[in-house]
Amino acid sequence: MSNKKGAILHLETHQTYPATRDELVKECNELSDFSEEDKMWFMTHLPDRTYSSADAVIKTLGL
């Protein structure tokens, strides 16, 4: 993930929670600020579950 700062900012300020993995991936794929490589990294590293907060996603991904 080359745009860690942008990913954290988006997760903290633009995403609503709770959110499932599918919802988070869909949102990520619609963002123009992220490269295809970052989108693929996000999709392959995010486990399938429901996340209660940005902190839960950030911690899971090690951002």
Secondary structure in CASP SS format (residue, H / E / C, confidence):
PFRMAT SS
TARGET T0000
AUTHOR 0000-0000-0000
METHOD secondary structure of the structure
MODEL  1
M C 1.00
S C 1.00
N C 1.00
K H 1.00
K H 1.00
G H 1.00
A H 1.00
I H 1.00
L H 1.00
H H 1.00
L H 1.00
E H 1.00
T H 1.00
H C 1.00
Q C 1.00
T C 1.00
Y C 1.00
P C 1.00
A E 1.00
T E 1.00
R H 1.00
D H 1.00
E H 1.00
L H 1.00
V H 1.00
K H 1.00
E H 1.00
C H 1.00
N H 1.00
E C 1.00
L C 1.00
S C 1.00
D C 1.00
F C 1.00
S C 1.00
E H 1.00
E H 1.00
D H 1.00
K H 1.00
M H 1.00
W H 1.00
F H 1.00
M H 1.00
T H 1.00
H H 1.00
L C 1.00
P C 1.00
D C 1.00
R C 1.00
T E 1.00
Y E 1.00
S C 1.00
S C 1.00
A H 1.00
D H 1.00
A H 1.00
V H 1.00
I H 1.00
K H 1.00
T H 1.00
L H 1.00
G C 1.00
L C 1.00
END
